Amino acid sequence: MRVSISDVLVIGGGPAGLAAAIEARLAGFDALVIERCRPPVDAACGEGLMPMGVERLRDLGVEIPELDRAVFRGIRYLDGRLTAESLFKRGVGLGIRRSILHDALHRRAMEVGVEIRWGERAVALGPRGLETSRGLLSARWMVAADGRLSMVRKWAGLEGSAPKRRRFGVRRHYAVAPWSDLVEVHWADSAEAYVTPIGPDTVGVALMSSELPVDFDRLLQSFPDLRARLEGAESISRDRGAGPFGHRPLAVARGNLALLGDASGSLDPITGEGLSIAFAQAHSLIRALERGRIGEYAAAHRRIERAPRLITGLLLGIERHGWLKRRVVQTLASHPSLFTDLVDVAACGRLSSILPDFRAHHPATQSSRS
């Protein structure tokens, strides 16, 4: 039986796994990635990378051609005729089609010397290492980046709890010039729509709902203004769905294994921070491995997720009540500096300084916790 030895073995070749492998190589480790799919690896997501994620991408040396991306400067919330918008305090976001982002990460991983085995599937985790469809793999450190439904997490006994509230998403691309340099979040009583510019002539639309089935055309009926915007525009991708979100594992590190990205706990996409969080996790994990202290990653993981989890919980509480959504949009429109602070939290992960102000301006949000 073939046994391969490496410093860092990454199970899962999506953006999180490739980012970890690139970080590992830049730190001087040998890195091996296995991925059951063939590139480019696509997935349903909003495809907006917030400023924190853009910085991490730059630090990794990953370059996205200008024609394959779009810059966005902030966030706009819409509920019917109500609108609130804010620009980022620092930096800009990038809208990038997921397959293009994956291709760029793949190229960078090859440049720095990551070994990647496409089409190799993890089969079991045991005391000798990871059993795959091509043999036994052993490594000093193993990183499970195999997604929201991670099998490695299950084999390691870290499965944890399923989300109490099940929400699902579906994504579609349209060949239409972006009408704004902001990410638009349209709110309806039972769904949200996220519109992201992802190129000079392309927008991505992701719809979220807790109702099943998650049918794009049916959900789009909840957003008449957006539907009118897209009328006549050519759909240039097949619909992709995902969910439910919000899984939390028992732990993110055990022995020589660490969980990364959605495998380490999938946040609801309502804040658009998934990729930025995954890139920050990859950076912190490799720094911990450099010191030979994988346990330090758990504390870093908590710090990275703290603000996004708090603001996600707040927004999901608001999302359950149509009247409360409208009140919140009114409040944010009336207090643009408050909205700017909230957007800064989503972009940079600082929450404690603005949460009391948000509740003071809009005490009705207290009811969202009930």
C-alpha positions as MATLAB code, in Angstrom:
seq = 'MRVSISDVLVIGGGPAGLAAAIEARLAGFDALVIERCRPPVDAACGEGLMPMGVERLRDLGVEIPELDRAVFRGIRYLDGRLTAESLFKRGVGLGIRRSILHDALHRRAMEVGVEIRWGERAVALGPRGLETSRGLLSARWMVAADGRLSMVRKWAGLEGSAPKRRRFGVRRHYAVAPWSDLVEVHWADSAEAYVTPIGPDTVGVALMSSELPVDFDRLLQSFPDLRARLEGAESISRDRGAGPFGHRPLAVARGNLALLGDASGSLDPITGEGLSIAFAQAHSLIRALERGRIGEYAAAHRRIERAPRLITGLLLGIERHGWLKRRVVQTLASHPSLFTDLVDVAACGRLSSILPDFRAHHPATQSSRS';
ca = [
       0.000    0.000    0.000;
       1.376    3.401   -1.025;
       2.159    5.792    1.830;
       2.916    9.471    1.113;
       4.476   11.655    3.771;
       4.236   15.454    3.789;
       4.375   18.318    6.268;
       0.832   19.555    5.622;
      -1.897   17.457    4.025;
      -4.966   19.451    2.975;
      -8.165   17.522    2.288;
     -10.249   19.670   -0.033;
      -9.064   21.826   -2.907;
     -11.587   24.661   -2.749;
     -10.595   28.265   -1.937;
     -10.059   27.572    1.782;
      -7.901   24.510    1.171;
      -5.811   26.146   -1.545;
      -5.292   29.247    0.620;
      -4.017   27.040    3.455;
      -1.686   25.167    1.098;
      -0.283   28.433   -0.306;
       0.227   29.758    3.241;
       1.993   26.506    4.140;
       4.387   26.728    1.198;
       5.143   30.400    1.896;
       6.017   29.324    5.448;
       8.451   26.690    4.139;
       6.319   23.557    4.596;
       5.766   20.862    2.005;
       2.068   20.905    1.136;
      -0.108   18.267   -0.501;
      -3.741   18.893   -1.491;
      -6.207   16.181   -2.474;
      -9.559   17.029   -4.037;
     -12.168   14.592   -5.327;
     -13.362   17.001   -8.059;
     -11.508   18.338  -11.074;
     -10.779   22.054  -11.523;
     -12.235   24.565  -11.669;
     -14.198   23.800   -8.505;
     -17.426   25.825   -8.428;
     -19.919   26.320   -5.596;
     -23.005   28.363   -4.801;
     -22.028   31.603   -3.067;
     -22.573   35.345   -3.272;
     -19.109   35.814   -4.827;
     -18.389   39.098   -3.084;
     -15.037   39.311   -1.297;
     -15.021   41.926    1.470;
     -11.994   44.235    2.021;
     -10.444   41.956    4.667;
     -10.541   39.066    2.191;
      -9.112   41.223   -0.596;
      -6.128   42.030    1.644;
      -5.544   38.365    2.423;
      -5.732   37.486   -1.277;
      -3.113   40.139   -1.991;
      -0.868   38.776    0.769;
      -1.128   35.314   -0.783;
       0.106   36.735   -4.086;
      -3.109   35.817   -5.906;
      -3.906   38.058   -8.870;
      -7.287   38.429  -10.579;
      -7.278   40.056  -14.050;
      -9.304   43.288  -14.194;
     -11.671   41.921  -16.835;
     -12.497   38.960  -14.552;
     -13.569   40.994  -11.526;
     -15.484   44.047  -10.414;
     -14.720   46.474   -7.601;
     -17.481   47.343   -5.153;
     -17.222   50.159   -2.624;
     -19.864   49.272   -0.058;
     -23.306   47.849    0.714;
     -26.834   48.959   -0.114;
     -29.901   47.566    1.730;
     -33.277   47.781    0.019;
     -36.747   46.933    1.302;
     -39.317   48.014   -1.252;
     -38.781   51.757   -1.702;
     -36.664   52.042    1.450;
     -32.918   52.292    0.841;
     -29.864   52.571    3.089;
     -26.299   52.481    1.840;
     -22.757   52.890    3.105;
     -19.228   52.811    1.758;
     -16.357   50.862    3.282;
     -14.148   52.927    5.577;
     -11.024   51.123    4.380;
     -10.333   49.406    1.103;
     -12.732   47.980   -1.462;
     -14.413   44.670   -2.072;
     -14.086   42.496   -5.171;
     -16.812   40.624   -6.991;
     -15.274   37.495   -8.509;
     -16.999   34.525  -10.080;
     -16.211   31.517   -7.909;
     -14.716   29.458  -10.744;
     -12.382   32.353  -11.673;
     -11.269   32.790   -8.057;
     -10.571   29.079   -7.827;
      -8.529   29.128  -11.021;
      -6.439   32.041   -9.701;
      -5.785   30.258   -6.388;
      -4.918   27.082   -8.301;
      -2.351   28.940  -10.436;
      -0.773   30.542   -7.384;
      -0.606   27.211   -5.555;
       1.258   25.669   -8.485;
       3.631   28.672   -8.627;
       4.707   28.211   -5.014;
       5.138   24.450   -5.310;
       1.982   22.939   -3.811;
       1.388   19.353   -4.923;
      -2.243   18.902   -5.928;
      -3.935   15.594   -6.714;
      -7.238   16.173   -8.458;
      -9.714   13.311   -8.491;
      -8.360   11.725   -5.293;
     -11.103   11.039   -2.785;
     -10.782   10.688    1.008;
     -12.211    7.346    2.154;
     -11.463    7.017    5.881;
      -9.395    8.499    8.694;
      -7.414    6.140   10.892;
      -4.423    5.982   13.238;
      -1.986    5.545   10.330;
      -3.295    8.528    8.389;
      -5.869    9.243    5.704;
      -7.117    6.455    3.474;
      -7.855    7.720   -0.034;
      -9.044    6.228   -3.296;
      -5.365    5.949   -4.317;
      -3.717    4.774   -1.097;
      -2.676    5.822    2.381;
      -1.504    9.379    3.081;
       0.345   10.433    6.204;
       1.436   13.901    7.285;
       2.703   15.820   10.266;
      -0.390   18.027   10.087;
      -3.736   17.430    8.406;
      -6.210   20.138    7.415;
      -9.831   19.242    6.694;
     -11.137   21.808    4.207;
     -13.733   19.518    2.657;
     -16.719   21.798    3.059;
     -19.916   22.219    4.979;
     -20.735   18.465    4.863;
     -17.185   17.452    5.822;
     -16.670   13.708    6.097;
     -13.254   14.170    7.724;
     -14.934   16.116   10.535;
     -17.319   13.207   11.035;
     -14.562   10.572   10.986;
     -12.604   12.586   13.564;
     -15.581   12.624   15.956;
     -16.019   16.402   15.688;
     -19.431   16.514   14.018;
     -21.125   18.830   16.519;
     -24.593   20.313   16.167;
     -26.780   20.952   13.149;
     -28.309   24.417   12.683;
     -31.585   24.984   14.540;
     -32.955   27.068   11.704;
     -32.466   25.747    8.194;
     -31.755   28.299    5.438;
     -30.876   27.615    1.845;
     -29.471   29.583   -1.061;
     -29.486   29.450   -4.857;
     -27.264   31.432   -7.251;
     -27.492   32.530  -10.886;
     -25.368   34.766  -13.156;
     -26.706   37.304  -15.635;
     -25.004   38.910  -18.641;
     -25.828   42.503  -17.773;
     -23.639   45.484  -16.904;
     -23.684   46.177  -13.144;
     -25.937   49.133  -12.373;
     -24.100   49.930   -9.121;
     -20.655   49.682   -7.562;
     -22.308   48.535   -4.324;
     -23.426   45.052   -3.307;
     -27.207   45.244   -3.064;
     -29.128   43.326   -0.403;
     -32.854   43.236   -1.209;
     -35.095   42.201    1.675;
     -38.554   40.697    1.341;
     -40.736   39.111    4.021;
     -39.482   35.567    3.435;
     -36.213   35.941    1.518;
     -33.176   38.058    0.710;
     -31.489   38.702   -2.633;
     -27.782   39.536   -2.899;
     -26.700   41.248   -6.120;
     -22.935   41.413   -6.676;
     -21.101   42.961   -9.631;
     -18.586   40.315  -10.724;
     -17.314   41.728  -14.006;
     -17.737   44.578  -16.483;
     -20.798   42.905  -17.964;
     -21.854   40.347  -15.352;
     -23.748   40.299  -12.071;
     -24.301   37.412   -9.691;
     -27.624   37.056   -7.903;
     -27.917   34.836   -4.824;
     -31.312   34.259   -3.203;
     -31.690   33.060    0.396;
     -34.761   31.603    2.088;
     -35.806   29.158    4.775;
     -38.641   27.904    2.584;
     -38.325   24.768    0.455;
     -38.023   24.097   -2.408;
     -35.496   26.837   -3.119;
     -36.534   27.691   -6.661;
     -34.785   30.740   -8.141;
     -37.605   31.940  -10.395;
     -40.213   31.502   -7.672;
     -38.125   33.367   -5.095;
     -37.345   36.155   -7.553;
     -41.067   36.997   -7.605;
     -40.607   38.356   -4.067;
     -38.418   41.157   -5.468;
     -40.403   42.989   -8.173;
     -37.891   45.828   -8.589;
     -34.989   43.432   -8.986;
     -37.018   41.222  -11.316;
     -37.712   44.258  -13.501;
     -33.994   45.097  -13.542;
     -33.140   41.609  -14.780;
     -35.967   41.296  -17.297;
     -34.529   40.454  -20.697;
     -31.017   39.807  -19.329;
     -29.474   36.522  -20.418;
     -28.844   33.899  -17.738;
     -25.308   32.588  -18.304;
     -25.018   29.869  -15.658;
     -27.026   27.010  -14.336;
     -28.595   27.507  -10.926;
     -26.539   26.235   -7.995;
     -27.980   25.684   -4.548;
     -26.482   25.223   -1.092;
     -27.554   24.789    2.518;
     -28.471   24.470    5.241;
     -25.911   26.775    6.857;
     -24.837   27.316   10.448;
     -23.267   23.973   11.418;
     -20.886   24.144   14.420;
     -18.354   21.355   15.185;
     -17.401   20.131   18.645;
     -13.891   21.539   18.164;
     -11.774   22.864   15.307;
      -8.552   21.055   16.270;
      -7.784   17.621   17.676;
      -4.463   15.815   17.639;
      -2.721   16.741   14.392;
      -5.977   17.605   12.592;
      -7.487   21.071   12.095;
     -10.809   22.010   10.501;
     -10.854   24.953    8.101;
     -13.456   27.001    6.244;
     -16.983   25.610    6.120;
     -15.724   22.336    7.608;
     -14.929   24.294   10.779;
     -18.421   25.794   11.029;
     -20.453   27.341    8.252;
     -21.819   30.803    8.969;
     -25.047   31.867    7.344;
     -24.074   33.882    4.215;
     -26.163   36.888    5.304;
     -23.025   39.018    5.962;
     -21.074   37.828    2.899;
     -17.979   37.081    4.967;
     -17.440   33.361    4.286;
     -14.350   33.567    2.079;
     -12.722   36.355    4.084;
     -13.140   34.308    7.254;
     -11.709   31.196    5.581;
      -8.625   33.096    4.361;
      -8.064   34.559    7.837;
      -8.412   31.076    9.357;
      -5.859   29.661    6.904;
      -3.368   32.369    7.838;
      -3.827   31.826   11.590;
      -3.639   28.045   11.233;
      -0.314   28.049    9.416;
       1.118   30.548   11.914;
       0.130   28.108   14.687;
       1.707   25.177   12.811;
       4.929   27.166   12.389;
       5.124   27.267   16.186;
       4.192   23.585   16.404;
       1.135   24.488   18.487;
      -2.005   23.492   16.644;
      -4.045   24.220   19.778;
      -3.408   27.948   19.307;
      -5.505   27.790   16.169;
      -8.662   27.150   18.209;
      -8.304   30.470   20.040;
      -7.535   32.320   16.800;
     -10.550   30.675   15.157;
     -12.821   31.969   17.932;
     -11.459   35.496   17.547;
     -11.937   35.459   13.775;
     -15.539   34.264   13.998;
     -16.657   36.248   17.057;
     -17.838   39.441   15.360;
     -19.305   37.758   12.249;
     -21.278   35.297   14.400;
     -22.686   38.071   16.583;
     -23.750   40.262   13.702;
     -25.079   37.236   11.791;
     -27.266   36.334   14.782;
     -28.546   39.895   14.932;
     -29.382   40.011   11.226;
     -31.032   36.589   11.273;
     -33.187   37.702   14.200;
     -34.251   40.734   12.182;
     -34.774   38.620    9.047;
     -37.582   36.630   10.679;
     -39.853   39.698   10.894;
     -40.771   41.728    7.819;
     -41.859   44.758    9.871;
     -38.579   44.706   11.763;
     -36.556   44.625    8.540;
     -38.317   47.750    7.349;
     -37.697   49.505   10.672;
     -34.018   48.591   10.531;
     -33.610   49.874    6.967;
     -35.341   53.093    8.048;
     -32.962   53.408   11.001;
     -29.867   52.803    8.887;
     -31.067   55.287    6.273;
     -31.646   57.883    9.014;
     -28.283   57.249   10.713;
     -25.721   56.758    7.904;
     -22.766   56.903   10.320;
     -24.226   53.947   12.216;
     -24.609   51.979    8.985;
     -21.017   52.834    8.090;
     -19.889   51.361   11.422;
     -21.932   48.206   10.851;
     -20.479   47.789    7.368;
     -17.011   48.247    8.871;
     -17.762   45.369   11.227;
     -18.695   43.150    8.303;
     -15.570   44.223    6.424;
     -13.042   44.165    9.266;
     -14.569   42.204   12.154;
     -14.943   44.810   14.921;
     -18.302   44.702   16.670;
     -18.095   45.669   20.339;
     -17.742   49.407   19.805;
     -20.901   49.845   17.722;
     -23.461   47.331   19.028;
     -24.636   49.530   21.935;
     -25.085   52.459   19.523;
     -27.138   50.293   17.170;
     -29.494   49.249   19.956;
     -29.752   52.825   21.204;
     -30.770   54.061   17.773;
     -33.123   51.138   17.197;
     -34.328   49.463   20.435;
     -36.848   47.400   18.468;
     -33.975   45.060   17.551;
     -34.022   43.789   21.120;
     -37.042   41.707   20.176;
     -35.014   39.876   17.526;
     -33.514   37.664   20.234;
     -36.856   36.246   21.252;
];
